Amino acid sequence: MRDLVSPAAERSGAVKKWGFIAMHAAVAAVFIFLLQRFTLSASLETSLLWALTFGVCAAGLAYKQANR
């Protein structure tokens, strides 16, 4: 059954997977940045550091979920 799938369809699936991972990381980073910066009144540097950390963690989790 695997040989019936065209290479273009496989590439499309890969693009969707990486798009999902990037979107998940971006949304998590924006969320934690806004939470830190405006709700918790943290400094810009601290907010950016936490946003980067949560973005990387969210990308890792999305990658693991996409490969299930």
C-alpha positions as CSV (number, residue, x, y, z in Angstrom):
1,M,0.0,0.0,0.0
2,R,2.9,2.3,0.7
3,D,4.0,2.2,-3.0
4,L,0.6,3.6,-4.1
5,V,1.2,6.9,-2.4
6,S,2.8,9.5,-4.7
7,P,6.0,11.2,-3.6
8,A,4.2,14.6,-3.8
9,A,1.7,13.4,-1.3
10,E,4.4,12.3,1.0
11,R,6.2,15.7,0.8
12,S,2.9,17.4,1.5
13,G,2.4,15.4,4.6
14,A,6.0,16.3,5.7
15,V,5.3,20.0,5.1
16,K,2.1,19.8,7.1
17,K,3.9,18.1,10.0
18,W,6.7,20.7,10.2
19,G,4.1,23.5,9.8
20,F,2.2,22.0,12.8
21,I,5.4,21.9,14.8
22,A,6.3,25.5,14.0
23,M,2.8,26.7,14.7
24,H,2.7,24.9,18.0
25,A,6.0,26.4,19.1
26,A,5.0,29.9,18.0
27,V,1.7,29.9,19.8
28,A,3.3,28.6,23.0
29,A,6.1,31.2,22.8
30,V,3.6,34.1,22.2
31,F,1.4,32.9,25.0
32,I,4.1,32.6,27.6
33,F,5.7,35.9,26.5
34,L,2.4,37.7,27.0
35,L,1.7,36.0,30.3
36,Q,5.2,36.9,31.6
37,R,5.4,40.4,30.3
38,F,1.9,41.7,31.0
39,T,0.3,39.5,33.7
40,L,3.4,38.9,35.8
41,S,5.2,42.2,34.9
42,A,8.5,40.5,34.1
43,S,11.3,42.3,32.3
44,L,11.7,42.0,28.5
45,E,14.7,39.8,28.8
46,T,13.1,37.4,31.2
47,S,9.9,37.2,29.1
48,L,11.9,36.5,25.9
49,L,14.0,33.8,27.7
50,W,10.9,32.1,29.0
51,A,9.2,32.4,25.5
52,L,12.2,30.8,23.9
53,T,12.3,28.0,26.5
54,F,8.6,27.2,26.2
55,G,8.7,27.4,22.4
56,V,11.5,24.9,22.2
57,C,9.7,22.6,24.6
58,A,6.4,22.9,22.7
59,A,8.2,22.1,19.4
60,G,9.7,19.0,21.0
61,L,6.3,17.8,22.2
62,A,4.7,18.5,18.9
63,Y,7.4,16.6,17.1
64,K,6.9,13.6,19.4
65,Q,3.2,13.8,18.8
66,A,3.6,14.1,15.0
67,N,5.7,11.0,14.9
68,R,3.3,8.7,16.8
